[in-house]
Amino acid sequence: MTFNAQVFRVFIASPSDLTEERDAATEVINDWNAQHAAAEGVVLLPVRWETHARPQSGTRPQQAINDQLVSKCDILLGMFWTRVGTSTGVAESGTIEEFDQFVAASKPALLYFSRRPIDPARIDAKQHAKLKAFKKQTLTNALVGEFATIQSLKDQLLRNLTDQVRELKVDKPKRDRLEQQRRMTELFKLHKDENISPEEFAKFSEQMLGPKRSKAQTSDPIKPGETGPNGHPIIYLKNGDKVEVLPNDEDPDGEPWHMILRRNDKDLLAAREEDWDQVCEVEKECSALIAELATMGEEIPAELFDEDFPATVADCVSNAEDS
């Protein structure tokens, strides 16, 4: 089943000594989508320079990555182990430059340092010294994570991505008033050009979207001398039910019988809201379909209309948001 979702690109940044961790981060993002995408209304796209960057000449390699990928991503997952990477001419390494780009743009950067054991003979002393200096500087103005195993990294990423996504999620912005006026002007012009009357358009709207939701009626006054279907007086009970007062055939002196003609407002509104919630879901789907067809200029199947009714959606659509 399809669902609407926001899409966030997650850039995976690290030096070359974290190949296994990069694969683990990609796997976590895919797992996150499988577990949370539908419920959160968010899809995460893993982005890696080795799979997403294209060849480009006339610029620094790191600048090309910045322009093509880093600037377009929403979240950064940065990881370090024993080295910072190769200098870019601007920063100590590509990973650090990518991290700096996110910080400068005020975009979330999740940074993790590995504590996995390693053979000391494999450690580059200069690289390790640069890493220690970078970590010391980073710890003064950022909260970072640490991991000792791949599974520990996965667990942290899955949890932290959920928290980060919920901070980034935003409701769909309301359409700008000027944009609404522009759409209304276009709609008015289309109606005028095609000689579509307000009555025809109202009929079209009701056929496609159903009747517009009106305010609930919460009162039903009794008219003077009004009687029920059995010819007996009508009254309101204390709970708000409108009833016809029937004589007690079994006990003439006993309490009269009350035949309910109309439930109290509270019960009515509760039932009405439940029904309309279901109707509005269908209405929203229709509205989205009409809006999409309107932008494409697609024709509506003729059987949806009377023979003399205009058959082009673009001619008479766009009031979905007002329904």
Disulfide bonds with the S-S distance in Angstrom:
none
